[in-house]
Amino acid sequence: MTGAAGAVPALRPGACQLWWASAGDAHPRLAGLLDEGERARADRLRRPADRALHLTAHALARTVAAAQLGIPAATLPLTVVCKRCGGPHGKPQPPMPLRLSWSHSGERVVVALSLGTEIGVDVERIAPFAPETAERVLCAPERTALAALPAARRPEGFVRYWTRKEALLKATGDGLAVAPELLHLTAPDAPPRLVSWSGPERPRLPLYLYDLDAGTGHLAALAASGAPVRPTQHDGSALLAAVAASTAVPGTSCHPILPAAERPLAS
């Protein structure tokens, strides 16, 4: 995993930066990076663990995207527009051509950033699942493959399926408006690939899928729409620690802002 404390490397075409952090990185001073709506949503979360994950994910996403634009993280504009109805909901996006996705579960947070390629990322804690859940989100061949696994490995197999599906639906912008059981994926132990997409709303662009190493007790997947990407791993914990250590958060020279000549959007 690369990335010295406080350093955000320039994003290059075809690459996808993956920034990893944890709930323990949620320093209170990072709240200054979030906008009013993000802070309000955090306040509505009842569990301290959920608030910590929310703060870590939003602060990290803002930090890495804003660095590519050469602006303070707190000023990063994030637009939320539903693909289907045009309403103010869906996955937040920074100015084009940056594309952004993030996820958190258990103790893990991951932020994915690309240049021009639509992406989706998902991380999940491995946990037991109810059989009726598998009935709702897996297609028949997937349920057969899951049942063929030893009982002790089925929770991991189910989470592998789920992270792959969630990543794909984030990359297409559909989210759970598309029923996950309409997607047929390769078996958990096989290289990740979309076998088929049932129904009239199959994406026209090719989809690419990658399993990620999310650390002990977690699984993760990355998807890209239209073109393959080269995933690179980066230390979001060190980055957030450097930002939190700044005495003036947000918007000071302590923030990881790329020099103008290194920014991917530089003319």
Secondary structure, 3 states (H helix, E strand, C coil): CECCCCCCCCCCCCEEEEEEEEHHHCCHHHHHHCCHHHHHHHHHCCCHHHHHHHHHHHHHHHHHHHHHHCCCHHHCCCECCCCCCCCCCCCCECCCCEEEEEEEECCEEEEEEEECCEEEEEEEECCCCCHHHHHHHCCHHHHHHHHCCCHHHHHHHHHHHHHHHHHHHHHHCCHHHCCHHHEEECCCCCCCCEEEECCCCCCCCCEEEEEECCCCCEEEEEEEECCCCEEEEEEHHHHHHHHHHCCCCCCCCCCCCCCHHHCCCCC
